[in-house]
Structure formats: structure tokens, C-alpha cells
Amino acid sequence: MGKRQLHSFIALCLIISMFSVFGFTGGQKAEATHDLVNGNQFYTYDEMVTDMKELAAHYPGLISYKEIGRSEYNRPIYAIKLGKGNAKVFVNGSHHAREWISTNLSMDMIDEYASAYVNGDSIGKYNVRDILNKTTMWFVPMVNPDGVTLQQYGLTKFPSADHFKLINMNEGSTDFKRWKANARGVDLNRQYDADWANIKNNKPGPSWSNYKGTAPVNQAESRAISIFTKQIDPEMAVAYHTSGEILYWNFHQTGSWKERDHVYASAIGNMTGYDLVYPGPNPSGGGYTDWFILKFKRPGFTPELGNYAGNTHVPVSEYPTIWSQNKYVGLYVAQEGYKLYVKSPRYKPEQKITVYINGKLFSYDEDAYMKDNRTFVPVRGVFEKLDATINYNGSTGVIKATRWDRTVTFKIGSKTATVISANGTSTVTFDTAPVIKDGRTMVPIRFVANALNAETKWDGSKLTASITDHFVKNSKVKHPDPIAVTINGETQNFNPPAHIYGYDTVYLPLRNLLTAMGAKVTFANNVVTAEKDGKKMVINLKLRTISLNGKYIYLNKPVILDQNTTMLPVRVISEAFGFNVVWSNDEWTVHITTDDAAAAAQQTAEEAPAVETEAPVETQPVEEQPATEETTENVTPEETAPVEDTEPAEEEPVEEPSEGVEEPAEETEEPVTEDDQSTKEQLENGHIETQSVPNLEETPVIEEN
């Protein structure tokens, strides 16, 4: 091959590659690298469930799913949530078994819209991020999982005892390609309470098609959809079916109601190319959108996908055209649904917000929201995620949050909070006061950050806030290598063993250590008590407080539960009970010496003649030990059990708090004294900071109304 021929060949290859890359496929949807859903395939119930879970994992905070019921054969019926807005619209598919290509379309919409949202892309003229920040789209991609499975697989997925009955409903045939009904032989789109008594062409009994059942909404699938629709209260609904490329939109609307819905239907017809159906004065009812239109007085649409296929499914080869016709429909419905919502009595000015706490999606029974450019979060949910406990006094509106490192006290309606920590007492001021919303206390997210010394970030384009609290986050990091412990020269066998948490702090099992030191350790009602030589340490696992001889100790590291055992920083224990602690990095060992043993050793040394000894191993205090390069590289995150969810080993069960905001009897804080403040200097020199308290008896927990 000559040079000119070679150049021509290379050019031809490049041209062919360009055609492949840029997708000159006759209007077919080009596959993008981000696609998680392949709509252009034989699409089953199992495939849908797999894709649903992958989408939720790939787009946390934007996509979630839940089970809304079970089919007649106990298959879960799933609803998928996409978006963050208060307005809601509803899209469903596969009411009829053979019409499963509508599931392909629903799932593809979720995937494409989510990808565009994250990337800040538009689809056509639609700003996806703006739309999904205002409107939440709910999808039930497969209303009839039993029927779809029967149509696709035949009898193989059903109990052999039911085969005869299924064949009988199919008029003696084992070919189920024409099947429309659920697996009980009831047509689900003839099940809704919309002129149900006058449905035309009804079969006399269970059949592969057109049997409406013995009563409206008496099938598991239709009942689940009816209940779910009432729960989400959507502004618009779309129920996808096949086939014929037509659009149903009218069921007994009149006047301005009909004119309004005709405008929406005409827009959908124009973007899809589907012909609008204008029914006569007595249309046959029972359909989902028939019921939605009559029940909610809001727009409902039934597009029939694909060319007319007769009594079977639309072939997958038509899917690229179906996608091209319908890819804007969901966004149009979401956009127009928001406009209806704003004009309705359902409108709420609060904008829902997505919150991440230490990198994990925060979920609670009351959503975070933004109002007047301030983000509010549920105080109990957020503080508990940050290892604090909340007490609420309903009569005074005073809320008290306690954590190992601080106590935060504030009041409903007040813009200030008092924070007591190892650094003393300070006042936090914020420009918006905490409020009560739907029985939950909501506080500005900035207040949480300031009160707990955490960091916040805000992404306005995605309506996402994040809180990072290193006090909690770092405590979850556990060095994989256990640490050896000696007491007065004897090696200890602790279970669990000592470990480094948070990169630089040695933790020991409290009970094991103090028992080995001759202390008395007891546990009752979530309270660990350790007594030795007239010193008494009290650790309240529920309220996250620790005291020594009647004074609170504010830690710069949290108490940790490891294998259901209470773990404390070794320096806290040593300074509380007078132990001498040194760290040997070479030995990876903590050496503990009691005062008695140290005194005895000193007396022996004074009486004994001087002898030469080898140089001692270089040691340094535990909490001053720098994290070596090797240690940092080998640290692996490991989630430790949350305090409120686990019980210390060999101890009485921890009583779980009730749900809702707790209300203790009102407590009063004594002012901080000069003696209390003077200990700050001691803390800086390695001593334990304490705070005087009037009474260590814990107040009872009272459930908020």
C-alpha cells in the first residue's frame, strides 16, 4: 500500500469513527457513558429493581425509592422519587401486562433527568435543575409486576398449583403474549372508581383482558396506586399505555376545566405527534386517569406508546422512536405542575433542602427546608447524628443539647444560645430564631455549625447543604493494629484491645482497665460509675456527659463504644485517677504505672546500689504522639456503633429513648465561677478541664406532645 493509499485509508477510518461516535443512527437515542438504564432492551421486573437501586445509589439526595404495596403474588410495587420540590407530579406505567415498554420509558426518564440535573444540563428547552428543584416527580414504573412477568416468561415464574387457572383465564392457551390483566385475571385499568358501574365490554369473569373485577379498587395493585396517589397529592398525572400513538386526556371535564386541560393535552400532542382522542358523551370509565381527573379535578393524561401492535407488546425496535417522542413530556408536566401548585392552596413557600452530615445523606421524618434564604434543619435529627442528645422543656421552650465536649442551651423564639465547653462559657448569636414546624423544632443550619464548632457548605444550584464535624467524624477512624498495654510492667489482655482512634488518640476499655487497676466499676440505667481511692467518675452514655467528683469534664475526644464496650482516651482515665502513662511508638505499647507502684519503685531505687542499665525506650505522652506516615497510611475508617443504639458488654441493656423531641424537667445552670475559668490554663498544660454543676442527678425523659 503506497503512502497516498495509506493516508486515504486512515481518513476513511476516521470518518467511520466519527459516524460511530456522534451517533448518526437515524434518530435513535445515542448511548451516553453516564447511562445506568438501557431502555432499548427486553425489560423485566428484575431489571427494573436492579436499575432502581443503582440509580438511588448513584444519585443520593436526588433519587430515592420505597415500596408502596405488594402485588397479588406478593411482588413489591415500587415508587421512585426524583427531585426536591414541594410540587409533585406522578408518572406510572405497565398497568397492563403486555405494555411493559412504558416501564422502559419511565426508567429512562429518571436516568436522563437525574444526569442532566447533576451536570447542570438542559434537555431541549427545559432547565432540568430548575425544574427538579421546584417539582418532585414520582414514578411507579411497573404497576402490574405479576402480569408483566406472566406475559414475558409464561407459567415458569408462578406456582404450579396455579397453572391450570392461569391457562383457563387465557382461554386454554399457554402463550401469554396477549395478556393484559394482573395474574388474578383482573384488568387493573378498569379498577378505579370512575363511573365503574357503567364500564363497557366487561368480561363476565377473570380473563386475560377486560374483566373489571367484582368491585372498584379490590385488587392489591390498584389499591396501592389509589392510596399512593392520595398520599402524594400530585398536580398532574400521566399513565403510560400502548399502543397506537394517541392521547387520552378528557373524562367528563366541562367549561374552563376542560379548556385548561385541552391546552396541556395539545402541548403534549405537539411534542409527541400523538393524536388527541375526543370521547363521546358517555365514555367508558374505570381507568386511572379517569379517576384522577374526577377525584382531583386536575389534569391527567394517558399516552398510548408505539404503533398499533394488536394483542401483544410493542416491539423493542420501536423504543428509540418512543423515547424521541416522549423525552420532554415528563419535564413539561413537572414544569406546568409547579405552576398549578403555586396558584393552589397547597402552596408552601418553604423549599426542601438536601443535607449531608459528615459525607452521608441525612434523612429524618421532617425535611430540611429553606425559607427567606435561611436553611432550617430538625434539631433532634441533626444533633443526634452529631452524637449529641436533646432534652426539651415544653413549658419553657428551653432546649438543652449535651455532648462529651460541650453543653448547648437555647430557647424557642430566641436568637442566642449558651455553649459551655472546655474553653469556658460563650454565647452564640444567630439572625433567625428556632421555630416549631409540624411538631418538630427547626433551627438554622448555621447555628448548628457555630454551636458545635462544625463546618457548613452550601450549593445553591443543587439546594444542598453539608455539615462536617471533625469531633464525630474523626472518632470513626480506627487504626487497624491493636495496641499492647502494660500495667506496672505486666502485659494486659484486654477485650476489645486498645486502639488508636481519630488518628492520634489511644483508647482503652474502661471496665477492663479500671478493674485491672483495682477500681470498682458498676453499670445501671445507661450510667457507668468507676470508684477508686475516693475518686468517682460517672459516665452517662445516654446524655453524653462525664463527671469526676461532682464536676463535669468536657472532653476534646468523644467516648466510643467498640464491640459494645465503653472506650475512653487513656489520658482522661490516667489524669482522673492519677496513673502515669507513657507511649512507646517502637513497641506500639502504652505503659501504665500506678502511684503506689511508682512510689514503691522509687523507695527501692533509693535503697538499692546504683547499677548500669540499658537506655530506656524513648517515650512520649499519648496525646502528644504525632501520627507517623505509616500510621496515617494504614488507618482505615470503621464505623463504631452509635452510643444510643448499642449496649456496653456485660452491662445492663440501654433503654432506648422514644421517638419525638424529649422534654426533661426544667434545669437551671449556675453561673460559671472564677475557679471554673481558671482551669483553662491547666487544660492547656495537659490537665482535665472541669465545670462545676449543682447536681449530677439526671432528669427524667418526657415525650413531647
Residue pairs with C-beta under 8 A, 6 or more apart in sequence:
1 9
22 30
23 30
25 320
27 320
27 321
27 324
28 40
28 320
29 39
29 40
29 320
29 323
29 324
29 327
31 38
32 115
34 115
34 119
35 111
35 112
35 115
36 51
36 54
36 55
36 58
36 111
37 51
37 55
37 107
37 108
37 110
37 111
39 104
39 105
39 107
39 108
39 319
39 323
40 104
40 316
40 319
40 320
41 47
41 104
41 316
42 152
42 316
43 100
43 101
43 103
43 104
43 107
44 148
44 149
44 152
45 75
45 142
45 145
45 148
45 149
48 78
48 103
48 107
48 141
48 142
49 76
49 78
51 107
51 111
52 65
52 78
52 80
52 107
52 141
53 65
55 63
55 80
55 110
55 111
55 114
56 63
56 64
56 65
56 80
58 114
59 114
59 117
59 118
60 361
61 84
61 354
61 356
61 361
61 464
62 82
62 83
62 84
62 114
62 117
62 118
62 132
62 354
63 80
63 81
63 82
63 110
63 114
64 80
64 81
65 78
65 79
65 80
65 81
66 78
66 79
66 81
67 76
67 77
67 78
67 79
68 77
68 78
68 79
68 140
68 224
68 225
68 227
68 228
69 76
69 77
69 220
69 221
69 223
69 224
69 227
69 228
70 76
70 77
70 220
70 224
71 77
71 144
71 145
71 146
71 182
71 183
71 220
71 221
72 146
72 182
72 183
72 184
72 219
72 220
72 221
73 146
73 158
73 183
75 145
75 146
75 149
76 145
77 140
77 142
77 143
77 145
77 221
77 224
77 225
78 140
78 141
78 142
79 138
79 139
79 140
79 228
80 110
80 138
80 139
80 140
80 141
81 136
81 137
81 138
82 110
82 113
82 114
82 132
82 136
82 137
82 138
82 139
83 131
83 132
83 133
83 135
83 136
83 137
83 334
84 132
84 133
84 136
84 351
84 352
84 353
84 354
84 463
85 132
85 133
85 134
85 135
85 136
85 338
85 351
85 352
86 134
86 136
86 341
86 347
86 348
86 350
86 351
86 352
87 134
87 135
87 136
87 235
87 334
87 337
87 338
87 340
87 341
87 342
88 135
88 136
88 137
88 138
88 232
88 233
88 234
88 235
88 337
88 341
89 135
89 136
89 137
89 138
89 234
89 235
89 236
89 237
89 238
89 330
89 333
89 334
89 337
90 137
90 138
90 139
90 140
90 229
90 232
90 234
90 236
90 237
90 238
91 106
91 109
91 137
91 138
91 139
91 140
91 237
91 238
91 240
91 330
91 333
92 106
92 139
92 140
92 141
92 143
92 225
92 237
92 238
92 239
92 240
92 288
93 99
93 100
93 102
93 103
93 105
93 106
93 139
93 140
93 141
93 142
93 143
93 239
93 240
94 100
94 102
94 103
94 141
94 142
94 143
94 144
94 145
94 147
94 148
94 240
95 143
95 144
95 188
95 189
95 239
95 241
95 288
96 144
96 147
96 180
96 181
96 187
96 188
96 189
96 241
96 242
97 144
97 146
97 147
97 148
97 150
97 151
97 176
97 179
97 180
97 181
97 182
98 151
98 177
98 178
98 179
98 180
98 242
98 311
98 312
98 313
99 180
99 240
99 241
99 242
99 243
99 305
99 313
99 314
100 142
100 148
100 151
100 152
100 313
101 242
101 305
101 306
101 313
101 314
101 316
101 318
101 319
101 322
102 141
102 240
102 241
102 242
102 305
103 141
103 142
103 148
104 316
104 319
104 322
105 240
105 305
105 319
105 322
105 323
105 326
106 139
106 140
106 141
106 240
107 139
107 141
108 323
109 139
109 326
109 327
109 330
110 137
110 139
110 141
112 123
112 327
113 123
113 128
113 132
113 137
113 330
113 331
115 121
116 122
116 123
116 128
116 129
117 128
117 129
117 132
117 462
118 462
120 129
120 461
121 128
122 128
123 327
123 328
123 331
124 327
124 328
124 331
126 328
126 331
126 332
126 335
128 331
129 461
129 462
131 331
131 334
131 335
131 338
132 334
133 351
133 462
133 463
134 334
134 338
135 334
135 335
135 337
135 338
135 341
136 352
137 330
137 334
138 228
138 232
138 234
140 225
140 228
142 148
143 188
143 221
143 225
144 182
144 188
144 221
146 182
146 183
146 221
147 179
147 180
147 181
147 182
147 183
147 188
149 157
149 158
149 183
150 157
150 158
150 166
150 176
150 179
150 183
151 176
151 177
151 179
151 313
154 174
154 175
154 176
155 163
155 166
155 167
155 174
155 176
158 166
158 183
162 183
166 176
166 183
167 173
167 174
169 181
169 185
169 206
169 207
169 208
170 176
170 178
170 179
170 208
171 207
171 208
176 208
177 311
177 312
177 313
178 208
178 209
178 311
178 312
179 208
179 209
180 187
180 208
180 209
180 210
181 187
181 188
181 206
181 207
181 208
181 209
181 211
182 188
182 219
182 221
184 206
184 219
185 205
185 206
185 207
185 208
185 211
186 206
186 211
186 212
186 213
186 219
187 209
187 210
187 211
187 212
187 213
188 219
188 221
188 222
189 239
189 241
189 286
189 287
189 288
190 196
190 199
190 202
190 210
190 211
190 212
190 213
190 286
190 287
191 212
191 213
191 216
191 217
191 218
191 219
191 222
191 286
192 216
192 217
192 222
192 226
192 285
192 286
192 287
192 288
192 290
192 291
193 216
193 217
193 291
193 295
194 251
194 285
194 286
194 287
194 290
194 291
194 293
194 294
194 295
195 252
195 284
195 285
195 286
195 290
196 212
196 216
196 285
196 286
198 282
198 284
198 285
199 212
199 284
199 285
199 286
200 284
201 210
201 284
202 210
202 211
202 212
203 209
203 210
203 211
203 212
204 211
205 211
209 311
212 286
213 219
216 286
217 223
217 226
225 288
226 291
229 237
229 292
233 296
233 346
234 296
234 298
234 337
235 298
235 336
235 337
235 338
235 340
235 341
235 344
236 264
236 298
236 299
236 300
236 301
236 333
236 336
236 337
236 340
237 288
237 289
237 292
237 298
237 299
237 300
237 301
238 289
238 300
238 301
238 302
238 303
238 329
238 330
238 333
239 287
239 288
239 289
239 300
239 301
239 302
240 302
240 303
240 305
241 302
241 303
241 304
241 305
242 304
242 305
242 306
242 309
242 313
242 314
243 304
243 305
243 306
243 307
243 308
243 309
243 314
244 304
244 306
244 307
244 308
245 272
245 273
245 274
245 275
245 304
245 305
245 306
245 307
245 308
245 325
246 274
246 275
246 276
246 277
246 303
246 304
247 265
247 268
247 269
247 272
247 274
247 275
247 276
247 277
247 301
247 302
247 303
247 304
248 277
248 279
248 287
248 289
248 301
248 302
248 303
248 304
249 261
249 262
249 264
249 265
249 268
249 276
249 277
249 289
249 299
249 300
249 301
249 302
250 258
250 261
250 262
250 265
250 277
250 278
250 279
250 283
250 293
251 279
251 283
251 285
251 287
251 289
251 290
251 293
251 294
251 300
252 283
252 293
252 294
253 261
253 293
257 297
260 299
261 293
261 299
262 276
264 299
264 301
264 336
265 276
265 299
265 301
266 276
267 332
268 274
268 301
268 303
268 329
268 332
268 333
269 275
269 276
271 325
271 328
271 329
271 332
272 303
272 325
272 326
272 329
273 325
274 303
274 304
274 325
283 290
285 291
287 302
288 300
288 302
289 300
289 301
289 302
290 300
292 298
292 300
293 299
293 300
298 340
299 340
301 333
303 326
303 329
305 314
305 322
305 325
305 326
306 314
306 318
306 321
306 322
307 314
307 318
309 315
314 322
341 347
349 371
350 369
350 370
350 371
350 376
351 369
351 370
351 371
351 463
352 367
352 368
352 369
352 370
352 463
353 367
353 368
353 369
353 370
353 375
353 463
353 464
353 465
354 361
354 368
354 462
354 463
354 464
354 465
355 361
355 362
355 368
355 377
355 382
355 445
355 464
355 465
355 466
355 467
356 362
356 464
356 465
356 466
356 467
357 382
357 385
357 386
357 466
357 467
357 469
358 385
358 467
358 468
358 469
358 472
358 473
358 476
359 466
359 468
359 473
362 368
362 377
362 381
362 382
362 385
364 378
364 380
364 381
364 382
365 378
365 381
365 440
366 378
366 381
366 437
366 438
366 440
366 442
368 375
368 376
368 377
368 378
368 445
368 465
369 375
369 376
369 442
370 376
370 463
372 432
374 431
374 432
374 444
374 446
375 444
375 445
375 446
375 458
375 465
376 432
376 435
376 437
376 442
376 443
376 444
376 445
377 442
377 443
377 444
377 445
377 448
377 465
378 440
378 441
378 442
379 390
379 399
379 401
379 434
379 440
379 441
379 442
379 443
379 448
379 661
380 390
380 440
380 441
380 660
380 661
380 662
382 443
382 445
382 448
382 467
383 389
383 390
383 401
383 448
383 452
384 390
384 644
386 403
386 448
386 452
386 454
386 467
386 469
386 471
386 472
387 403
387 404
387 471
387 472
387 475
387 544
387 558
387 642
387 643
388 401
388 402
388 403
388 408
388 452
388 544
389 401
389 402
389 403
389 542
389 543
389 544
389 644
389 657
390 399
390 400
390 401
390 661
390 662
391 399
391 400
391 401
391 402
391 543
391 662
391 663
391 664
391 699
391 701
392 398
392 399
392 400
392 441
392 661
392 662
392 663
392 664
392 704
393 399
393 400
393 663
393 664
393 665
393 666
394 663
394 702
394 704
394 705
395 666
396 411
396 666
397 411
397 412
397 413
398 409
398 410
398 411
398 666
399 409
399 410
399 411
399 412
399 434
399 441
400 407
400 408
400 409
400 664
400 667
401 407
401 408
401 409
401 451
402 408
402 543
402 544
402 545
403 452
403 471
403 544
403 558
404 544
404 545
404 546
404 554
404 555
404 557
404 558
404 559
405 421
405 422
405 471
405 554
405 555
405 556
405 558
406 419
406 420
406 421
406 422
406 451
406 452
406 453
406 554
407 419
407 420
407 421
407 545
407 552
408 417
408 418
408 419
408 428
408 451
408 452
409 417
409 418
409 420
409 669
410 416
410 417
410 418
410 434
410 443
410 447
410 451
411 434
412 433
412 434
412 435
412 436
412 441
413 433
413 434
413 435
414 433
414 434
415 429
415 430
415 431
415 432
415 433
416 427
416 428
416 429
416 430
417 427
417 428
417 430
417 447
417 451
418 425
418 426
418 427
418 428
418 669
419 425
419 426
419 427
419 428
419 451
420 554
420 669
420 672
420 691
421 554
422 554
422 555
422 556
422 680
422 683
422 689
423 680
424 672
424 676
424 677
424 680
425 672
428 447
428 450
428 451
430 444
430 446
430 447
430 450
431 444
432 444
434 441
434 442
434 443
434 444
434 447
435 441
435 442
436 442
439 660
439 661
439 704
439 705
440 661
441 661
445 456
445 465
445 467
446 456
448 454
448 456
448 467
449 455
449 456
449 467
452 469
452 471
453 469
453 471
454 467
454 468
454 469
454 470
454 471
455 467
455 468
455 469
456 465
456 466
456 467
456 468
457 465
457 466
457 468
458 464
458 465
458 466
459 465
471 557
471 558
472 558
474 501
474 502
474 503
475 501
475 502
475 557
475 558
475 560
475 640
476 637
476 638
476 639
476 640
477 501
477 502
477 503
477 635
477 636
477 637
477 638
478 499
478 500
478 501
478 562
478 635
478 636
478 637
478 638
478 640
479 499
479 500
479 501
479 503
479 631
479 634
479 635
479 636
480 634
480 635
480 636
481 499
481 588
481 634
482 496
482 497
482 498
482 499
483 497
483 498
483 499
483 500
483 506
483 588
483 589
483 590
484 491
484 497
484 498
484 587
484 588
484 589
484 590
485 491
485 492
485 494
485 497
485 498
485 508
485 513
485 589
485 590
485 592
486 492
486 589
486 590
486 591
486 592
487 516
487 517
487 592
487 593
487 594
488 592
488 593
488 594
488 597
492 512
492 513
492 516
494 508
494 509
494 512
494 513
495 509
495 512
495 563
495 565
496 509
496 562
496 563
496 565
496 567
498 506
498 507
498 508
498 509
498 570
498 590
499 506
499 507
499 562
499 567
500 506
500 507
500 631
500 635
501 507
501 557
501 560
501 567
501 640
502 557
503 627
503 631
503 632
503 635
504 623
504 625
504 626
504 627
505 557
505 569
505 571
505 622
505 623
506 569
506 570
506 571
506 583
506 590
506 622
506 623
506 625
507 560
507 562
507 567
507 568
507 569
507 570
508 567
508 568
508 570
508 573
508 590
509 562
509 565
509 566
509 567
510 521
510 528
510 530
510 539
510 565
510 566
510 567
510 568
510 573
511 521
511 528
511 565
511 566
511 648
511 649
511 650
512 565
513 570
513 573
513 592
514 521
514 530
514 532
514 573
514 577
515 521
517 532
517 577
517 579
517 592
517 594
518 532
519 530
519 531
519 532
519 577
520 530
520 531
520 532
521 528
521 529
521 530
522 528
522 529
523 529
523 648
523 651
523 652
524 652
525 652
525 655
526 540
526 541
526 542
526 543
526 654
526 655
527 538
527 539
527 540
527 541
527 542
527 698
528 538
528 539
528 541
528 566
528 648
528 651
529 536
529 537
529 538
529 539
530 536
530 537
530 539
531 537
532 577
533 577
533 578
535 548
535 549
535 576
535 577
535 578
536 548
536 549
537 546
537 547
537 548
537 576
537 577
538 546
538 547
538 548
538 696
539 545
539 546
539 559
539 566
539 568
540 546
540 698
541 559
541 561
541 566
541 643
541 648
541 654
542 643
542 644
542 654
542 655
542 657
542 698
543 698
544 558
544 559
544 643
545 552
546 552
546 553
546 555
546 559
546 572
547 553
547 693
547 696
548 576
548 688
548 690
550 692
550 693
550 696
551 690
551 691
551 692
551 693
552 690
552 691
552 692
552 693
553 572
553 576
553 688
553 689
553 690
553 691
554 689
554 690
554 691
555 569
555 572
557 569
557 572
559 566
559 567
559 568
559 643
560 566
560 567
560 568
560 640
561 567
561 640
561 641
561 642
561 643
561 646
561 648
562 640
562 641
563 649
564 641
564 646
564 647
564 648
564 649
565 648
565 649
566 648
569 622
569 623
570 581
570 590
570 592
570 622
571 581
571 621
571 622
571 623
571 686
572 688
573 579
574 580
574 581
574 592
575 686
575 687
575 688
576 688
578 594
578 595
579 592
579 593
579 594
579 595
580 592
580 593
580 594
580 595
580 598
581 590
581 591
581 592
581 593
581 621
581 622
582 590
582 591
582 619
582 620
582 621
582 622
583 589
583 590
583 591
583 619
583 620
583 621
583 622
583 625
584 590
584 591
584 617
584 618
584 619
585 618
585 620
585 625
585 628
586 617
586 618
587 617
590 622
591 619
593 601
621 686
623 686
644 654
644 656
644 657
645 656
646 654
647 653
647 654
648 654
657 701
658 701
658 703
660 703
660 704
661 704
662 701
662 702
662 703
662 704
663 701
663 702
663 703
663 704
664 699
664 700
664 701
664 702
665 699
665 700
665 702
667 699
668 694
670 692
670 693
670 694
672 691
672 692
673 692
675 692
676 690
676 691
676 692
679 687
679 689
679 690
680 689
682 688
682 689
683 689
